[in-house]
Amino acid sequence: MFKKKFILISVIFLLSGCKIDFTGDLYTSDLIDLAHTTENKKFHLPMEIAYQVTDCTETDEINRMISTYFIEFKNTGCDVGEDFMSYAIAQVSVPVVNNYDIFNNSNDSLIGFVAYLSEDNSYVYVDSTINSELYESLKNYIYNETFQELTLTESNLVIRLNNDLNKVTIEVPPSFVNNEPIVFPTQYTMDRRDLLIIQSSNVNSSFLEKNLWTPLFLIINQYEN
């Protein structure tokens, strides 16, 4: 009995946090090609995840559990974040698809991205989405082990948008772009090899928590290859 109580207390101690941060790499040519593909299509791109823990010294069991919610999970360490909390860090692969059904039916990744054309074909919309079944499973696990609620409202979702076309125009909703806050939808013209770092606002995070998807940015459907 004492041993069981000790194990439970250890898990609660190690996984006392209820926050996961996501940093993903996306490429303009991939997103445009995906949105223009009429048949179902999916590929995977790398993402770094950071999940809050209390102690960095013993995270093997937590890493094993978190790994079941992602593809190609590889733990890369543990560090203290800007909020002075400890975060275990891992590299994973996440799906990028051209319709929501592909992602929702796969059940192999907690988070993914969707790129699709607007009805008038003027824009390529790019959204982030959460798998409802995996999210509920993870929430239940964390609550059962720590008696705390997992929520996405405090999560940081950061996109490193790489332009590998000659020129493309991006429109970003209110967010942080290259660490600068924007409060109105803002357009950015990207030349080849330009990098735009987009951090979604807390409004996006709250919307993601409630609706399991949130818009990230759109690409004007006129570009130079």
C-alpha positions as CSV (number, residue, x, y, z in Angstrom):
1,M,0.0,0.0,0.0
2,F,2.8,2.4,0.9
3,K,4.5,1.7,-2.4
4,K,1.4,2.4,-4.4
5,K,0.9,5.7,-2.6
6,F,4.5,6.6,-3.2
7,I,4.2,5.9,-7.0
8,L,1.0,8.0,-7.2
9,I,2.5,10.9,-5.3
10,S,5.6,10.7,-7.5
11,V,3.6,11.0,-10.7
12,I,1.6,13.9,-9.3
13,F,4.8,15.6,-8.3
14,L,6.4,15.2,-11.7
15,L,3.4,16.1,-13.8
16,S,1.9,18.9,-11.8
17,G,1.8,21.3,-14.7
18,C,-1.1,21.5,-17.1
19,K,0.4,23.3,-20.1
20,I,1.8,22.2,-23.4
21,D,3.6,24.6,-25.8
22,F,3.9,23.9,-29.6
23,T,6.5,25.2,-32.1
24,G,6.1,24.0,-35.7
25,D,7.8,24.6,-39.0
26,L,5.7,25.2,-42.1
27,Y,6.7,26.0,-45.7
28,T,4.7,28.1,-48.1
29,S,5.2,25.9,-51.2
30,D,4.0,22.8,-49.2
31,L,0.9,24.6,-48.0
32,I,0.0,26.0,-51.4
33,D,0.5,22.7,-53.1
34,L,-1.5,20.9,-50.5
35,A,-4.4,23.3,-50.8
36,H,-4.5,22.9,-54.6
37,T,-4.6,19.1,-54.5
38,T,-8.1,17.8,-55.1
39,E,-7.6,14.3,-53.6
40,N,-6.9,13.7,-49.9
41,K,-3.3,14.3,-49.1
42,K,-1.2,14.3,-45.9
43,F,2.5,14.7,-45.1
44,H,4.4,15.3,-41.9
45,L,6.6,18.1,-40.7
46,P,8.7,18.5,-37.5
47,M,7.4,20.2,-34.3
48,E,8.9,20.8,-30.9
49,I,6.7,20.3,-27.9
50,A,7.3,21.4,-24.3
51,Y,5.2,20.1,-21.5
52,Q,5.3,21.4,-18.0
53,V,6.8,19.2,-15.3
54,T,7.8,19.9,-11.7
55,D,11.1,18.0,-11.7
56,C,13.5,17.5,-14.6
57,T,15.4,14.6,-13.0
58,E,12.9,11.8,-13.4
59,T,10.7,12.2,-16.5
60,D,10.9,8.7,-18.2
61,E,7.4,7.7,-17.3
62,I,5.9,11.1,-18.3
63,N,7.8,11.0,-21.6
64,R,6.5,7.5,-22.3
65,M,2.9,8.6,-21.7
66,I,3.2,11.8,-23.8
67,S,4.8,9.9,-26.6
68,T,1.6,8.0,-27.2
69,Y,-0.1,11.2,-28.4
70,F,2.4,12.1,-31.1
71,I,4.2,10.6,-34.1
72,E,8.0,10.0,-34.0
73,F,8.4,11.2,-30.5
74,K,12.0,11.9,-29.4
75,N,12.8,13.4,-26.0
76,T,15.5,16.0,-26.3
77,G,15.8,17.3,-22.7
78,C,14.3,19.4,-20.0
79,D,14.8,23.1,-19.3
80,V,13.4,26.1,-17.4
81,G,11.1,28.3,-19.4
82,E,10.7,32.1,-19.3
83,D,8.0,31.6,-16.7
84,F,10.6,29.9,-14.4
85,M,8.7,26.6,-14.7
86,S,10.4,23.3,-15.8
87,Y,9.5,21.9,-19.2
88,A,10.3,18.5,-20.7
89,I,11.1,19.0,-24.4
90,A,10.6,16.6,-27.4
91,Q,10.8,16.6,-31.1
92,V,7.8,15.1,-32.9
93,S,6.2,14.9,-36.4
94,V,2.8,16.3,-37.0
95,P,0.4,15.8,-39.9
96,V,-0.4,18.6,-42.4
97,V,-3.5,17.8,-44.4
98,N,-5.9,19.4,-46.9
99,N,-9.2,18.6,-45.2
100,Y,-10.3,18.1,-41.6
101,D,-11.6,14.6,-42.1
102,I,-8.2,13.2,-42.8
103,F,-6.8,14.5,-39.5
104,N,-9.8,13.7,-37.4
105,N,-10.0,10.1,-38.7
106,S,-6.3,9.3,-38.2
107,N,-6.1,9.5,-34.4
108,D,-2.3,9.4,-34.4
109,S,-1.4,13.0,-33.4
110,L,-2.8,15.4,-30.8
111,I,-2.2,18.4,-33.0
112,G,-2.0,19.0,-36.8
113,F,-2.4,21.6,-39.5
114,V,-4.9,22.0,-42.3
115,A,-4.3,24.0,-45.6
116,Y,-7.3,24.6,-47.9
117,L,-8.6,27.0,-50.5
118,S,-11.3,29.6,-49.8
119,E,-14.5,29.2,-51.7
120,D,-13.5,31.8,-54.3
121,N,-9.9,30.4,-54.5
122,S,-8.5,33.7,-53.6
123,Y,-6.8,32.5,-50.4
124,V,-5.1,29.5,-48.9
125,Y,-6.3,29.2,-45.3
126,V,-4.0,27.6,-42.8
127,D,-5.5,26.4,-39.5
128,S,-4.3,24.4,-36.5
129,T,-6.5,21.6,-35.2
130,I,-6.6,19.3,-32.2
131,N,-7.8,15.7,-32.3
132,S,-10.8,15.5,-30.0
133,E,-10.4,11.9,-28.9
134,L,-6.7,12.2,-28.1
135,Y,-7.2,15.5,-26.3
136,E,-10.0,14.1,-24.1
137,S,-7.8,11.0,-23.4
138,L,-4.9,13.2,-22.4
139,K,-7.1,15.5,-20.2
140,N,-8.5,12.4,-18.4
141,Y,-5.1,11.0,-17.8
142,I,-3.7,14.2,-16.4
143,Y,-6.8,14.8,-14.2
144,N,-6.7,11.2,-12.9
145,E,-3.0,11.4,-12.0
146,T,-2.7,15.0,-10.8
147,F,-6.3,16.2,-10.1
148,Q,-5.7,19.2,-12.3
149,E,-7.3,20.2,-15.6
150,L,-5.3,20.3,-18.8
151,T,-6.2,23.4,-20.9
152,L,-5.0,24.9,-24.1
153,T,-5.9,28.4,-23.1
154,E,-2.4,29.0,-21.7
155,S,-0.5,27.1,-24.4
156,N,1.9,28.9,-26.7
157,L,1.4,28.0,-30.4
158,V,4.3,29.2,-32.5
159,I,4.7,28.8,-36.2
160,R,8.0,29.3,-38.0
161,L,6.8,30.0,-41.5
162,N,9.5,29.5,-44.1
163,N,9.1,30.9,-47.7
164,D,10.7,28.8,-50.3
165,L,8.9,30.5,-53.2
166,N,10.2,33.7,-54.9
167,K,7.6,35.9,-53.4
168,V,4.4,35.4,-51.4
169,T,2.0,37.6,-49.4
170,I,0.8,36.4,-46.0
171,E,-2.0,37.8,-43.9
172,V,-1.8,37.2,-40.2
173,P,-4.7,37.9,-37.7
174,P,-3.9,39.6,-34.4
175,S,-0.9,37.7,-33.0
176,F,2.8,38.3,-32.3
177,V,4.9,38.4,-35.5
178,N,8.6,38.3,-35.1
179,N,8.0,39.2,-31.4
180,E,6.0,42.3,-32.4
181,P,2.3,42.5,-31.4
182,I,-0.2,43.2,-34.1
183,V,-3.8,44.1,-33.2
184,F,-5.3,44.2,-36.8
185,P,-5.0,41.6,-39.6
186,T,-1.7,42.5,-41.3
187,Q,-0.1,41.5,-44.6
188,Y,3.5,40.6,-45.0
189,T,5.3,40.2,-48.3
190,M,7.9,37.4,-48.0
191,D,10.9,37.0,-50.4
192,R,12.6,33.7,-50.9
193,R,14.2,32.3,-47.7
194,D,12.4,34.8,-45.5
195,L,11.2,33.5,-42.1
196,L,8.2,34.7,-40.3
197,I,7.7,33.7,-36.7
198,I,4.0,33.8,-35.7
199,Q,2.9,33.3,-32.1
200,S,-0.8,32.9,-31.8
201,S,-2.6,35.2,-29.3
202,N,-4.3,34.1,-26.1
203,V,-7.6,34.6,-28.0
204,N,-6.5,32.0,-30.5
205,S,-5.5,29.6,-27.7
206,S,-8.9,30.1,-26.0
207,F,-10.6,29.5,-29.4
208,L,-8.5,26.4,-29.9
209,E,-9.5,25.1,-26.5
210,K,-13.2,25.6,-27.1
211,N,-13.5,24.7,-30.8
212,L,-10.4,22.4,-31.3
213,W,-9.3,24.5,-34.3
214,T,-8.0,28.0,-34.8
215,P,-7.0,30.1,-37.8
216,L,-3.3,30.8,-38.1
217,F,-2.8,32.8,-41.2
218,L,-3.8,32.9,-44.9
219,I,-1.8,33.1,-48.1
220,I,-2.9,35.3,-50.9
221,N,-3.4,32.9,-53.8
222,Q,-1.1,34.8,-56.1
223,Y,2.6,34.1,-55.8
224,E,5.8,33.8,-57.8
225,N,7.4,30.3,-58.0
